[in-house]
Amino acid sequence: MGSGILIRAFAQAYRQALANVSRIGVPQETIQNVVPRAGRAITEQEARQILGVTNNSTWEVILKRYEVLFEKNGMQGSFYLQSKVHRAKECLEALYHGKAQKYH
């Protein structure tokens, strides 16, 4: 419940900051360069760092690392880290399945 309140407060403050910036006439391109992109995809290198795997790791090794890290962060209550681990797996999954499709 407390995290929901915190998220709503952050979102409200963020919207207010954007309104203040646009009101004082800051160019839109400056806002876009400063404001982080929430849906930014991670790179393959970032995904491998997050999961602690190498370029030579098999898909089975990646899945095992994912499961361990996802569960560990779930038990410790870190939704942020859990989501990073999940995004890393999604990124590598797309790469591995794309390579498998290419050879079939």
N, C-alpha and C positions, 0 to 999 in steps of 0.2 A: 504494500500500500504506500509506503514512504517513497519507494522508487518511482511510483506513478506520479506522485505529487512533484517530485524533483524533475521528472521528464517534462511534465506540463509547464512547470516554471521555466525551465530552460528553453522550451519551445516558444513560450510567450516572450521571454527576454530576447531571443533570437529574432523573432518577428519585429519586435520594437526596434532593435538595433538596425535591421534592414530598412524600416520605415524612416528612422532618423537619418540614415546615410542618404537615402534617396531624397529626403526633404532638403538637405543642405546642398544638394547638387553634385554629388560625387558621380563621375561617369560610370555607366553600367559595366563597362569592361573592367574597371578597377574593382568593382564589387565582385564580379565573376572570378577574378584572379585571387582575391582574398578569401572569399567564402569557400569553405571546403565542400567538395562534392560528396554527399552522403552515399550515393550509389556507385562510387568509383570502384571499378573492378581491380582486383589485385593482379600483379604480374606473376608469371611462373616462378621467378626467383623468390619473390615474397612468399608465395605459397609453400615453396620448398623449405624456406627458412622457418616459417611458422610451424610446419609439421616436423621439421628436423630430418628431412630426407634429401638424398642426392639425386643427380640426374640418372644414376644407374639403378635406383631403387625400383623394385617391381611394384605392380599395382597392389599386390597382397601386403607388402611391407607398408605402403602408404595407407591402406585401409586399417591396418593394425595400429599404426601411429595415430590415425584419426580417432579411432575408437577409444584409445587410452586417453588422449588429450581431451576429447569431448566429454568423456565421463568424469575425468579429474576436475575439469573446470565446472561441470554441472554440480558436482558435490560441494565444491568450494563457493558456489553461488556467483560465479563470474560470467554473466550472460555475454558481456562484451568479448571476452576471450573465447568463449564457446562459439560465438558467431564468427570470429576471425578464423578459428579452426575449421568451421563448416565451410566458409568461403574458400579457404585454401584447398579443401578437398574438392569442392565443386570445380575450381580452376583446373586442378590436376586431372580430375575425372574427364573433363572436356578434352584435355590434351591426349590422355591415354586412350579414350574411346575413339577420338578422332583418328589416332594413328592406327588403331585396330581396324576401323572401318576402311581406311585407306588401303590396307593390305588384303582385304577380302573382296 
